[in-house]
């Protein structure tokens, strides 16, 4: 005679509990005022909407200490929460207690000979690094309207790439697989 199903121990009884690890993504640019801020906000927005265990961060090698007002406008018009966004240096991610970074994405425009900062990582395992270059929307031509349009287009482009990133099975990928997938997104 077999025991009733509710009296049988579950498989979980025999397996160690698995705690999901949050994937921390750092987006880096020089001043942390425009592109990296747009990317951080869009990644956080889509991760929350899609219920993904991904935490967005951004930083600069020489932070301006302010978020460009047109970046905030573009995010606000798109209904993206900007609470808690702030321009910061990458040194915050190099100290003990910093989040364990899984991915670092640079978004400076190397095609325009803009120097792109190299973040080597903080404590722990080195993160996967990838470059997704975008022109600086604050340098767009056409006065304020041209810059506003550039910020909106940059927000849309970054948002699309962040959606692609969130479709990846990040928790089960090796660093090499993450690297390949992120490079493929950069080429798409």
Secondary structure, DSSP 8 states (H G I E B T S, - for coil): ----GGGS--HHHHS-------EEEEEEESSSSSHHHHHHHHHHHHHHHTT--EEEEEEETT--SS--HHHHHHHHHTT---TT----BGGGGSSTT---EEEEEE-S-GGGT---------SSS--EEEE-----GGG-SSHHHHHHHHHHHHHHHHHHHHHHHHTS-GGG--HHHHHHHHHHHHH-
